[in-house]
Amino acid sequence: MTTTLAWLLFALGMGHIGYAFVKFRTPLFDGISAGVIGQFGSPEIRRTAFWFAMFGPLLMLAGQVAVHAAAAGDLSLYRMVGWYLLAVSIVGLFVIPKSPFLLGTLISTLIVAAGYGVI
């Protein structure tokens, strides 16, 4: 169960990147075609698109750390990943209530519970 949940977190990161290129296709490709360097500071939609897309690899990294922790039996590290994601997700839900942060809250809660052996 711990490894499956960790891979689910990794998949969430991949989904974040994929969704970024669907939702923010035009601003992302406009910034890329403009030469990338210095092209995502403005307009605001480009900056938003950039940070939305860049959050994906961070979720993937957290998922990979959780996969490693699960494989190594390091439940302390595994729980730590879950707690950090839970904290970020809760803040995200307060700021943007109707958002995918709900999915992050669900995954992180399951990771924490699995890390404590509850599930």
Secondary structure, DSSP 8 states (H G I E B T S, - for coil): -HHHHHHHHHHHHHHHHHHHHHHTHHHHHHHHHTTSTT-SSSSHHHHHHHHHHHHHHHHHHHHHHHHHHHHHT-HHHHHHHHHHHHHHHHHHHHHSSSSTHHHHHHHHHHHHHHHTT--
